[in-house]
């Protein structure tokens, strides 16, 4: 009986240790402020950003509904959009998160500007600051720019190699392999070459 209790206690301690060791840090994503765009666009941009940060697996992203619920319970009052670092830090403390993301999206002519930054709540330090430009439709901003910006923000972005470069490298490797094989295959046909036969007595 005591042995079973000891085993169960060990498993429980191990489970807690694994949970602490491998759990992601919690991060909140504040609603992006917009210039030259509407409130609905701001919410859409923020939702995509929140989702893309979650996909990286680097952070445990707090849901928007949960954020609003906690802030409401804590009596957080803010007129307009909280896009200043000091305001975001205050919000982060109420949410009990380690990091918070804030930023803005603007449009001048046909060019969109996206600026997002991640702030550490405890120190108020800006961990990373990303600015991206997109000239084209708003669809491209949602489907291409924001996903890449999210990866750059959390440090998981890897630039894809161009197909042409991959093909060139593959061709060089293939040639380097084929030439020696062809040479060895045709070497026996050269004048003066002979076969050596070993006879065992």
N, C-alpha and C positions, 0 to 999 in steps of 0.2 A: 504493500500500500504506500509506504513511504517512498519506495523507489519510483512508483508511478507519479507521485506528486512532484518528486525531484525532476523527473523527465518533463512533465508538463510545465513546471516553472522555468526550466531551461529553454523549452520551445517558446514560451511567452517572452522571455528576455531577448531571445534571438530575433523574434519577430519584431519587437519594438526597436531593437538595434538596426535591423534592416530598413524599417520604416523611416527612421531618423537619417540613416546614412544615404538612402537612395531617393528620398522625397525631394521634389523640386521646390525651389523657393517661390513664394507667392508674390505675384506682381499684379498691380491694377493698371488698367488702361483708361485714362480720363478721356472724355469726349473732346475730339479735336475741334478747335475753333476754326471758323471759315471766314474768308474774305471774298466777296463777290459771288458767294454761293448761299444756298438755303440751309435751314436747320436739318431737313431730311437728308441732305447730302452729307452733312457732318456726322450724323448718326450712322449712315451707311459706311462711310470711310472708316469710322471708329470700329464698327462691327467687323469689317474685313481685317483691319489691323489686329484686333484682339484675336480673331480666329487664326491668322497667320502666325502670330507669336506663339499661340498655343501649339500649332503644328510642329514647331521646331523642337518641342519637348524640353526646352531648357528651363522654362518656368511653368509654374502652375498658375494659370490666368484666372483671376476672379471674374465671375460672371457679372454682366451689367446689372441685372435685376438684384443680385446680392449686394452689389455696391450701393445702389440706390436705397435699398432696405436699411443697410447699416447706417448710412449717412443721415437718413431720415430719423432713425432711432436716436442717433447722437445729436440731433438738432443742428446739423451743419447747415448754415445759411450762406448762400452765395448768389449774388445777383449777376446774371450773365454767365459767361463761360469761364471756368477756372483754368486759364492758360499761363499763369505766372508760376514760377518755381515755388515761391513762398506759399501760395495758395495750394499747390499740389502737395507740398510737404505736409501741410495741415490736414489735408484730405487723407494722405497716406497714413498718418498717425492714427486717425479715427478708424481707418480700415484695418489697421494692424498688419500692414504689408511691409515688406522690406524695400520694394522698388515701386515706382509709379512711372507710367509713360504719359507724356503730354506733348502737344504740338499744334500745328495749324496747317491748313490748306488754303492757298490763295490762287487767284486766277487773274492774269493780266493778258488781255487780248485772247490768243489761243493757247497760251502757255500756262500750265499749272505748276505751282510750287508746293512741294510737300516738305515740311520740316518737323521731325519728331526727335525727341530726346528721352533718355531714361535717367531717372534721378534716384539716388539712394536716399531713403527717408532719414536714416539716422544721422548722416553727415551732411546732407543737402548737396552732395557732390553730383555733378552731371557725369554719369558713367560713359555715355556715348551720345553723340549728336549727329543725326543724318539729315542731309538735304538732297532732295531729288527734284529734277525738272522733267516735265512731260509736255511736249507740244503735240496736241491731237485731241481725240475725243475723251470724254470722261470715263468711257468704258475701259480704255487702256490704262488709265490711272488706277482703276479698281482691280483689274485683272493682272496687270503686269508690274506697275510701279510700286504699289503698296506691298505686295508679297515680297518683292526683292528688298525693299526698304526695311521690312520687318526682320528679315534674315540678317541684313547688315547691322541692324540695331542691336540684336542679341549676339552677334558674332558667329553665325552659322552659315553665312553666305559663301558659296564656292562658285566662282565664275566658270561657266561651262566652256570647254574648248570648242573652237570652231571646227566643223566637220572637215574642212579643207586641210587643216593642220594635222588632224588625226589620220586622214588618208595619206598625206605626204610622209608622215612618220612610219605608217604601216608599209608603204612602198619601199622606203629605204631599208627597213628590216627584212622585207621579202627579198630584195635584190642582194643584200648582204648574205642571205642564207642560200639563195639559188646559185649564185656565181661559183662558190667553192664546190658545190655538188656537181654542177655541169663540168667544171674543170677536171674533177676527179674521175668523172664518168668517161671523159674523152681522152684522158691521159694515156690509157693503154693503146690507143690508136696511133700514137705518135711514133715516128721512125726511131728505131733503136730501143724501143721498149721490149722487154722480154718477160716471160713468165718463169718463175722459179719453182721448181718441183722438189719437194723434200721426200726422200725415200727412207723409210725406216726399215732397218734389217733386224 
